[in-house]
Amino acid sequence: MALSFESARSMILEKMTTLPCESSSLLDIVGRVLAADIRAPWDLPRWNNSAMDGFAVRAEDCFSGQALRIDGYLPAGSSASGISVEPGSAVRIMTGAPAPAGCDAIVPIEETEEKDGKLIITGQVKRGDHLRLQGEDVAQGELVIPAGTVLRPAEINMLASFGYQNVTVIRRPKVAILSTGDELVEPGEDVGPGQIINSNDYSIAAAVSELGGEPILLGIARDDRKSLIAKLTAGLQADALITTAGVSMGDRDLVCEVLQELEVERQFWKVDIKPGRPTAFGLKESTPVFSLPGNPVSSMVTFEEFV
C-alpha cells in the first residue's frame, strides 16, 4: 500500500541526523548551515555617528537663516575626543564619523550655505536628524544569526561587521548519485536504438550543489546484480545515496532488492503521488538512501519533495 505524501515526508525528517561541524572562513561559507547561534559582541553602530556629510549641530541653535561659527572637522575614521559642539557653533562632519559631544542633529551640507566663514542654515532642523545612534541596528548580546540558518551574503556581511574570520558550520554532505538501466548512455556517447542519455545524474548533482552538498557521480549501473552491488556499495560510503530508476515492478527493476541484500533497511516503498509513486526510502545505519523514479520529471519532483 502506498504511503501518503505527508507520512513519507514526516518519516524522512524523523530519521535524519546532523552531520559533524567544522570551522570555515567567511569566503567558504556561502550556502552553508550555521552550527551555533551568533550573538552581537558589541552594539552596532558602536557609537553615535553621522548619516550624512554635513555639520554636527545643536538643534536648539538652528532655525532658517541662523549663522553659526564653524569649529573643527571630523572625517570618517577620526576620533571625536576633545571635540564638542558649543552653543552657536557647528562642526564639519563626514558620513560615518563619530558624533561629537553636544551634538544632537546633523545638518546635510546641501541644506547649508557658507558666508564670511559662517554657516547659514537653510532648512529645518530637529533633534535626532541624520544621526545613527549607538546600538540602533543591533544591541550587544542580541541574537543576530540563529543556528540552522543557511548563510547568504547578508549574513556574511553581518559576521564580517562583528569581526568574525571563521565560523562553525555543518559539514557539507557528500551525496552519491547513481543512475541505473541498460538503456542509458553518458552525454557525448553515441546513442543507439532504444538508448537514452543519462540526464538524471547531472540535474540531481546540480540540485545537490545548489543546496550546499558535494555530489559524487557514480555513473551508470547496469540492470544486473553484480553491477548494482558494486555501485551501491560504493555509494553507501557517502553521507547520503540517491538512485534513479529500477524501483518499479519490472523484471529488471532490481534496486530495492539489491539494497535489501546490502542491509539497507527499507522505510517505505511507493508514495501516493503522481508523478513519483515508486519512490523508496531506506537507511543503512544512519546513511539515508533515496531511490527515485527514472523519469526525469519524476526524479526532479521527488528530489524536491523528499530529498
HUTA-V812055 format. One record per residue. RES is the residue in one small letter. PSI is psi in whole degrees, 0 to 359 (NA if undefined). OMEGA is omega in whole degrees, -180 to 180 (* if undefined). D_LAST is the distance of its C-alpha to the last C-alpha in Angstrom with 1 decimal. Layout:
BEGIN
((RES:PSI:OMEGA:D_LAST) (RES:PSI:OMEGA:D_LAST))
END
This chain:
BEGIN
((m:135:-178:21.5) (a:141:178:18.2) (l:148:177:16.3) (s:156:180:16.1) (f:312:-178:13.1) (e:319:-180:13.8) (s:322:179:14.3) (a:314:179:11.1) (r:316:-179:9.2) (s:319:-180:12.0) (m:317:179:12.0) (i:312:-178:8.6) (l:323:180:9.8) (e:331:-175:13.1) (k:352:-175:12.3) (m:144:175:10.8) (t:163:-179:13.6) (t:136:178:14.6) (l:163:177:15.6) (p:164:-179:19.3) (c:162:174:20.9) (e:157:178:23.0) (s:131:-179:25.5) (s:153:180:25.1) (s:161:-178:27.4) (l:327:-178:27.0) (l:353:-178:26.7) (d:12:-172:23.6) (i:5:178:21.5) (v:127:-179:20.4) (g:357:179:16.7) (r:165:-179:16.8) (v:124:-179:16.4) (l:134:-175:19.9) (a:336:-177:20.7) (a:150:179:23.9) (d:144:172:25.7) (i:123:176:28.0) (r:149:-176:31.3) (a:122:178:34.0) (p:347:177:36.7) (w:170:177:39.2) (d:152:173:40.0) (l:118:-4:38.8) (p:159:-178:41.2) (r:345:178:43.1) (w:162:173:46.4) (n:134:-179:47.9) (n:168:-175:47.9) (s:136:176:48.8) (a:357:-176:46.4) (m:157:164:49.0) (d:129:-178:51.7) (g:229:-176:54.9) (f:134:173:57.2) (a:129:-174:56.7) (v:173:166:59.2) (r:123:-175:60.3) (a:326:-177:59.6) (e:342:179:62.9) (d:352:-167:64.7) (c:126:167:63.1) (f:160:-173:64.4) (s:128:179:64.9) (g:353:-180:67.7) (q:140:177:67.8) (a:130:179:68.6) (l:147:175:67.1) (r:150:-179:67.9) (i:115:-179:65.2) (d:99:172:64.9) (g:173:-175:62.4) (y:132:179:59.2) (l:98:174:55.7) (p:163:175:53.3) (a:139:180:49.6) (g:357:-180:49.2) (s:171:177:52.6) (s:142:177:53.7) (a:7:-180:55.5) (s:129:179:57.5) (g:0:179:61.2) (i:134:178:60.5) (s:157:176:61.0) (v:111:180:61.7) (e:160:177:65.2) (p:132:178:66.8) (g:11:-178:67.6) (s:170:176:65.5) (a:152:177:62.1) (v:125:176:60.1) (r:135:-173:58.5) (i:147:178:54.7) (m:159:180:51.7) (t:130:179:48.1) (g:346:179:46.4) (a:147:179:49.7) (p:139:179:50.4) (a:132:-179:52.5) (p:163:176:56.0) (a:143:179:57.7) (g:345:-179:59.3) (c:133:173:56.9) (d:11:176:55.3) (a:157:173:54.4) (i:131:175:53.8) (v:118:178:55.7) (p:146:-176:53.9) (i:330:-179:56.3) (e:351:177:56.3) (e:24:180:57.9) (t:164:170:60.8) (e:154:176:63.9) (e:125:179:66.0) (k:126:176:69.8) (d:40:178:72.4) (g:5:179:69.9) (k:153:177:68.7) (l:124:178:65.4) (i:124:178:65.7) (i:125:-179:63.0) (t:352:-179:62.4) (g:182:178:59.6) (q:141:-178:58.9) (v:132:174:57.6) (k:157:-176:56.1) (r:135:178:55.0) (g:351:-178:51.4) (d:127:171:51.3) (h:27:174:48.9) (l:131:171:48.5) (r:120:-173:45.1) (l:147:179:45.5) (q:127:176:44.4) (g:6:-176:41.1) (e:336:176:40.7) (d:310:-179:37.2) (v:134:177:36.0) (a:146:178:38.1) (q:133:180:38.3) (g:350:-179:36.0) (e:141:175:33.8) (l:117:-176:30.0) (v:327:177:28.8) (i:110:-179:25.2) (p:152:174:23.4) (a:143:-178:21.1) (g:353:179:17.4) (t:134:170:18.3) (v:122:-171:16.6) (l:123:180:19.8) (r:179:-178:21.2) (p:324:-179:24.8) (a:318:179:26.2) (e:324:179:25.2) (i:323:175:26.5) (n:315:179:29.7) (m:316:180:30.1) (l:316:179:29.6) (a:323:179:32.1) (s:332:179:34.5) (f:14:171:34.6) (g:8:180:35.3) (y:137:171:32.1) (q:329:179:31.8) (n:149:174:28.9) (v:161:-180:26.3) (t:124:-178:24.1) (v:164:174:20.4) (i:138:178:17.4) (r:143:177:17.2) (r:131:177:14.8) (p:137:173:12.3) (k:119:-172:13.3) (v:113:177:10.7) (a:139:-176:12.5) (i:127:-177:12.1) (l:127:171:14.4) (s:145:-178:15.8) (t:149:175:18.3) (g:136:177:21.5) (d:339:-175:25.2) (e:355:-172:25.2) (l:143:169:23.2) (v:157:-180:24.9) (e:154:175:23.8) (p:135:-179:24.6) (g:342:177:28.3) (e:158:177:29.3) (d:139:-180:31.7) (v:111:-179:30.2) (g:180:178:32.4) (p:131:178:33.0) (g:3:-179:30.0) (q:154:176:27.6) (i:156:-178:24.6) (i:138:178:23.1) (n:95:179:19.7) (s:336:-174:17.9) (n:320:-180:14.3) (d:318:-171:14.4) (y:322:177:15.5) (s:320:180:13.4) (i:321:177:10.1) (a:320:178:12.1) (a:319:179:13.2) (a:320:178:9.9) (v:315:179:9.1) (s:318:-179:12.7) (e:329:-179:12.7) (l:4:176:10.3) (g:6:178:12.7) (g:172:176:11.5) (e:103:-178:14.0) (p:141:175:13.1) (i:111:-178:15.4) (l:121:180:16.4) (l:355:-179:17.9) (g:211:-175:19.5) (i:131:171:20.3) (a:131:178:20.9) (r:167:-175:23.7) (d:58:173:24.0) (d:155:-173:25.9) (r:319:-177:25.4) (k:313:180:26.8) (s:316:-179:24.5) (l:317:-179:21.4) (i:316:-179:22.5) (a:313:-177:23.3) (k:317:-178:20.0) (l:324:177:17.8) (t:318:177:20.1) (a:318:-178:19.6) (g:331:-179:15.8) (l:355:175:16.0) (q:346:-180:17.8) (a:179:177:14.9) (d:335:177:12.7) (a:154:180:9.7) (l:132:176:10.1) (i:126:174:8.6) (t:153:173:11.4) (t:140:-180:12.5) (a:168:177:15.5) (g:19:-177:17.8) (v:11:-179:16.2) (s:216:-173:18.8) (m:9:-178:22.4) (g:164:-180:24.3) (d:331:-177:26.7) (r:11:177:24.6) (d:87:-169:21.2) (l:359:-171:21.2) (v:309:-177:17.7) (c:321:-180:17.3) (e:314:-179:21.0) (v:323:177:20.9) (l:321:177:18.0) (q:322:177:20.2) (e:329:179:23.1) (l:14:175:21.2) (e:31:169:20.9) (v:122:-177:17.2) (e:112:-179:17.3) (r:131:176:15.7) (q:321:172:14.4) (f:158:174:14.2) (w:120:-177:14.8) (k:127:179:15.1) (v:142:-176:13.9) (d:67:177:16.6) (i:162:174:15.2) (k:122:2:16.5) (p:163:173:15.2) (g:12:-176:12.7) (r:316:-175:14.9) (p:26:178:14.7) (t:140:178:11.0) (a:156:179:11.2) (f:135:178:9.8) (g:177:-180:12.2) (l:135:167:13.4) (k:99:-169:16.1) (e:246:180:17.7) (s:6:-178:15.0) (t:117:179:12.8) (p:142:178:9.6) (v:118:179:9.6) (f:119:178:7.3) (s:109:-173:10.0) (l:158:177:9.7) (p:161:-177:12.9) (g:337:178:15.1) (n:129:-175:16.2) (p:320:178:15.1) (v:315:180:14.6) (s:320:-179:12.8) (s:321:-180:10.4) (m:322:178:9.7) (v:313:-178:9.7) (t:328:173:7.2) (f:311:-177:4.8) (e:321:-174:6.1) (e:330:-172:6.3) (f:331:-176:3.8) (v:NA:*:0.0))
END
